[in-house]
Amino acid sequence: MIYFPIIAAFALAGGTVLERHILKRKEIDIKRYQTLEFLAIVLIMLPLLYFFWKLDPQALQLKNIIILIAVIICSIAANLFTFYSMKGDKVSNLEPAKMLEPLFTILLAVVFSLFFQGAYESNPKVLVASLIAGVVLILTHVKKEHLNFNKYFTAAIIGSFLFALEVIISNLILEFYSPVTFYFFRCLGVFILSIIIFKTKLSGVDKKLKIDLVMVGIIWVLYRVVAYYGYLKIGIVSTTLILMLGAVLTYVFAKIFLREKINKRNIIASIVILACILYASFA
């Protein structure tokens, strides 16, 4: 099962870099991008529903519908804050803020476990390894200039917290769906609310942008579906620990495709994270 989150980590890194590439274009704003991207994801997932559809009756209970709506609202807000930060600053500058997401996820999982018994992992060795990896990841990537928070860095932190909160809330109802079905409803909800709120025009999209939207859409479908599968099979904390590889890989991809710098601290973080993953895997 450990291989699935690793695949998701690669997808996370690739999707982040490609998304930054698209958002650098002056002609597309974050609201339009959000609407178009989630439309692309919904269309990509339609054929998959035939093979992976699952919707248990419990999903239709009022409390679980309310939880799904909360997930959708968190997703809309998290994506807007993240897109805003990526539109205005480099991936490498924002990555320390984005690296807070796994730490937020682990801490929120601990808090929620106090109220929802059995819904989240309680293995102390896995929790300790995850916290160590999260703290090291942040410490090895924060620079002096990051201590002076600009609006883009602050937006990235808020986006990271909201994404973490979304994952924790999602876990309360994820078992009632297949990962594909859940992600479809989540993205369909984001698309519908986005087009209503932002009144985005869907016409006038050039061919290059369409291709880019489809590519990043495929990557995010792969990332989220595999991540959800990991949450169901090995738990949120263990999956989050492995997904920290995505933060390291983002730097590597940014170096290769965006020509941004990579340094020794990235290598140290990679070694520590790999050691924590191996420790937690055999704990």
C-alpha positions as CSV (number, residue, x, y, z in Angstrom):
1,M,0.0,0.0,0.0
2,I,3.0,2.3,0.5
3,Y,3.4,2.7,-3.2
4,F,0.1,4.5,-3.7
5,P,1.0,7.5,-1.7
6,I,4.4,7.6,-3.4
7,I,2.6,7.8,-6.7
8,A,0.5,10.6,-5.3
9,A,3.6,12.5,-4.1
10,F,5.0,12.5,-7.7
11,A,1.6,13.7,-9.0
12,L,1.4,16.4,-6.3
13,A,4.8,17.8,-7.4
14,G,4.1,17.6,-11.1
15,G,0.6,19.2,-10.6
16,T,2.0,22.1,-8.5
17,V,4.7,23.0,-11.1
18,L,2.3,22.8,-14.0
19,E,-0.3,24.8,-12.2
20,R,2.2,27.6,-11.6
21,H,3.1,27.5,-15.3
22,I,-0.5,28.0,-16.2
23,L,-1.2,30.7,-13.6
24,K,1.8,32.7,-14.8
25,R,-0.2,33.6,-17.9
26,K,-1.5,37.2,-17.6
27,E,-4.8,36.5,-19.4
28,I,-6.1,34.0,-16.9
29,D,-7.2,35.1,-13.4
30,I,-7.6,32.7,-10.4
31,K,-11.4,32.7,-10.5
32,R,-11.6,31.7,-14.1
33,Y,-8.8,29.2,-13.7
34,Q,-10.6,27.5,-10.8
35,T,-13.9,27.2,-12.7
36,L,-12.2,25.9,-15.9
37,E,-9.9,23.5,-14.0
38,F,-12.7,21.9,-12.0
39,L,-14.8,21.6,-15.2
40,A,-11.9,19.7,-16.8
41,I,-11.6,17.4,-13.8
42,V,-15.3,16.7,-13.8
43,L,-15.3,15.8,-17.5
44,I,-12.1,13.6,-17.0
45,M,-13.8,11.7,-14.2
46,L,-17.1,11.0,-15.9
47,P,-15.9,7.8,-17.8
48,L,-14.3,6.6,-14.5
49,L,-17.6,6.6,-12.7
50,Y,-18.8,3.7,-14.8
51,F,-16.1,1.5,-13.4
52,F,-15.6,2.9,-9.9
53,W,-19.0,4.1,-8.8
54,K,-19.9,3.5,-5.1
55,L,-22.4,5.4,-3.0
56,D,-23.5,3.8,0.2
57,P,-26.9,4.8,1.6
58,Q,-25.2,6.4,4.7
59,A,-23.8,9.1,2.3
60,L,-27.3,10.4,1.8
61,Q,-28.0,11.0,5.5
62,L,-28.4,14.7,6.3
63,K,-25.4,15.0,8.6
64,N,-23.1,13.4,5.9
65,I,-24.5,15.6,3.2
66,I,-23.7,18.6,5.4
67,I,-20.1,17.3,5.9
68,L,-19.8,17.0,2.1
69,I,-20.9,20.6,1.7
70,A,-18.4,21.6,4.3
71,V,-15.7,19.8,2.3
72,I,-16.7,21.6,-0.9
73,I,-16.7,25.0,0.8
74,C,-13.2,24.3,2.3
75,S,-12.0,23.2,-1.1
76,I,-13.2,26.4,-2.8
77,A,-11.6,28.6,-0.2
78,A,-8.3,26.6,-0.1
79,N,-7.9,26.6,-3.9
80,L,-8.6,30.3,-4.2
81,F,-6.0,31.2,-1.5
82,T,-3.5,28.8,-3.1
83,F,-4.1,30.0,-6.7
84,Y,-3.7,33.6,-5.5
85,S,-0.4,32.9,-3.9
86,M,0.9,30.9,-6.9
87,K,-0.3,33.6,-9.3
88,G,1.9,36.2,-7.5
89,D,5.0,34.3,-6.4
90,K,7.4,31.6,-7.3
91,V,6.9,27.9,-6.3
92,S,10.2,27.8,-4.4
93,N,9.3,30.9,-2.4
94,L,5.9,29.5,-1.4
95,E,6.9,25.9,-0.7
96,P,7.7,26.5,3.0
97,A,4.1,27.7,3.5
98,K,2.8,24.8,1.5
99,M,4.9,22.4,3.6
100,L,2.8,23.4,6.6
101,E,-0.1,21.4,5.1
102,P,1.1,18.0,6.2
103,L,1.9,19.3,9.7
104,F,-1.6,20.9,9.9
105,T,-3.1,17.6,8.7
106,I,-1.3,15.6,11.4
107,L,-2.1,18.0,14.2
108,L,-5.8,18.3,13.2
109,A,-6.0,14.4,13.0
110,V,-4.8,14.3,16.6
111,V,-7.4,16.9,17.7
112,F,-10.3,15.3,15.8
113,S,-9.3,11.8,17.2
114,L,-10.3,13.2,20.6
115,F,-13.9,13.6,19.3
116,F,-14.2,10.9,16.8
117,Q,-12.8,7.7,18.3
118,G,-11.3,5.3,15.8
119,A,-11.6,7.7,12.8
120,Y,-7.9,8.6,12.8
121,E,-4.6,6.8,13.5
122,S,-3.3,6.6,17.0
123,N,0.0,4.7,16.5
124,P,2.4,6.9,18.5
125,K,5.4,5.8,16.5
126,V,3.8,6.9,13.2
127,L,2.6,10.2,14.8
128,V,6.1,10.9,16.1
129,A,7.8,10.1,12.8
130,S,5.3,12.3,11.0
131,L,5.7,15.2,13.3
132,I,9.5,14.9,13.1
133,A,9.4,14.8,9.3
134,G,7.0,17.8,9.2
135,V,9.1,20.0,11.5
136,V,12.3,19.1,9.7
137,L,10.7,19.8,6.3
138,I,9.7,23.3,7.4
139,L,13.0,24.1,9.3
140,T,15.2,23.1,6.3
141,H,13.2,25.3,3.9
142,V,12.4,28.4,5.8
143,K,14.8,31.3,5.1
144,K,15.1,34.7,6.7
145,E,13.0,36.4,4.0
146,H,10.1,34.0,4.8
147,L,9.9,35.5,8.3
148,N,8.6,38.7,6.7
149,F,5.3,37.4,5.5
150,N,4.0,39.0,2.3
151,K,0.4,38.6,1.2
152,Y,1.2,35.7,-1.1
153,F,3.0,33.7,1.5
154,T,0.2,34.4,4.0
155,A,-2.4,33.3,1.5
156,A,-0.4,30.1,0.9
157,I,-0.4,29.4,4.7
158,I,-4.2,29.9,4.9
159,G,-4.6,27.6,1.8
160,S,-2.5,24.9,3.4
161,F,-4.6,25.0,6.6
162,L,-7.8,24.8,4.7
163,F,-6.6,21.9,2.6
164,A,-5.6,20.1,5.7
165,L,-9.0,20.8,7.3
166,E,-10.7,19.5,4.2
167,V,-8.8,16.2,4.3
168,I,-9.7,15.7,8.0
169,I,-13.4,16.5,7.4
170,S,-13.4,14.3,4.3
171,N,-12.3,11.3,6.3
172,L,-15.5,11.3,8.3
173,I,-17.5,10.3,5.2
174,L,-14.9,8.9,2.8
175,E,-15.8,5.3,3.5
176,F,-19.3,5.8,2.1
177,Y,-17.9,6.4,-1.4
178,S,-15.2,5.1,-3.7
179,P,-12.3,7.5,-4.0
180,V,-13.4,8.3,-7.6
181,T,-17.0,8.9,-6.6
182,F,-16.1,11.1,-3.7
183,Y,-13.6,13.2,-5.7
184,F,-16.2,13.6,-8.5
185,F,-18.9,15.0,-6.1
186,R,-16.3,17.2,-4.4
187,C,-15.1,18.7,-7.7
188,L,-18.6,18.9,-9.2
189,G,-19.7,20.9,-6.2
190,V,-16.7,23.2,-6.5
191,F,-17.4,23.7,-10.2
192,I,-21.1,24.5,-9.8
193,L,-20.6,26.9,-6.9
194,S,-17.7,28.6,-8.7
195,I,-19.6,29.2,-11.9
196,I,-22.6,30.6,-9.9
197,I,-20.5,32.8,-7.6
198,F,-17.9,34.0,-10.2
199,K,-20.2,33.9,-13.3
200,T,-17.2,32.6,-15.3
201,K,-17.5,32.5,-19.1
202,L,-16.5,29.1,-20.4
203,S,-16.0,30.2,-24.0
204,G,-12.9,31.7,-25.5
205,V,-10.4,29.2,-24.2
206,D,-7.5,28.8,-26.6
207,K,-6.2,25.4,-27.6
208,K,-3.0,25.5,-25.6
209,L,-4.8,26.4,-22.4
210,K,-7.3,23.6,-23.0
211,I,-4.4,21.1,-23.3
212,D,-2.8,22.5,-20.1
213,L,-6.1,22.3,-18.2
214,V,-6.6,18.7,-19.3
215,M,-3.0,17.7,-18.3
216,V,-3.2,19.3,-14.9
217,G,-6.7,17.8,-14.4
218,I,-5.4,14.3,-15.1
219,I,-2.6,14.8,-12.6
220,W,-4.9,16.1,-9.9
221,V,-7.4,13.2,-10.5
222,L,-4.4,10.8,-10.1
223,Y,-3.2,12.6,-7.0
224,R,-6.5,12.9,-5.1
225,V,-7.9,9.4,-6.0
226,V,-4.7,7.7,-4.9
227,A,-4.4,9.9,-1.8
228,Y,-8.0,9.0,-0.8
229,Y,-7.2,5.4,-1.4
230,G,-4.2,5.8,1.0
231,Y,-6.4,7.5,3.6
232,L,-8.8,4.5,3.5
233,K,-6.2,1.8,3.5
234,I,-3.3,3.0,5.7
235,G,-4.7,6.0,7.4
236,I,-4.4,9.8,7.1
237,V,-1.3,10.2,9.2
238,S,0.7,7.5,7.4
239,T,-0.4,8.7,4.0
240,T,0.4,12.3,4.9
241,L,3.9,11.3,5.9
242,I,4.6,9.7,2.6
243,L,3.0,12.6,0.7
244,M,5.7,14.8,2.2
245,L,7.9,13.5,-0.5
246,G,5.8,15.6,-2.8
247,A,7.2,18.8,-1.2
248,V,10.7,17.5,-1.9
249,L,9.9,16.5,-5.5
250,T,8.3,19.9,-6.1
251,Y,11.7,21.5,-5.6
252,V,13.3,19.0,-8.0
253,F,10.6,19.6,-10.7
254,A,10.8,23.3,-10.2
255,K,14.6,23.1,-10.8
256,I,14.1,21.0,-13.9
257,F,11.1,22.7,-15.5
258,L,11.0,26.2,-14.0
259,R,14.8,26.5,-13.5
260,E,14.4,27.5,-9.9
261,K,17.3,26.8,-7.4
262,I,17.7,23.8,-5.2
263,N,20.2,23.6,-2.3
264,K,21.7,21.3,0.3
265,R,18.9,21.8,2.8
266,N,16.5,20.2,0.3
267,I,18.7,17.1,0.3
268,I,18.8,17.0,4.1
269,A,15.0,17.2,4.2
270,S,14.7,14.4,1.7
271,I,17.0,12.1,3.7
272,V,15.1,12.8,7.0
273,I,11.7,12.2,5.3
274,L,12.8,9.0,3.7
275,A,14.2,7.8,7.1
276,C,10.9,8.7,8.8
277,I,8.8,6.9,6.2
278,L,11.0,3.7,6.5
279,Y,10.7,3.9,10.3
280,A,7.0,4.4,10.3
281,S,6.5,1.6,7.7
282,F,8.2,-0.9,10.0
283,A,6.8,0.5,13.3
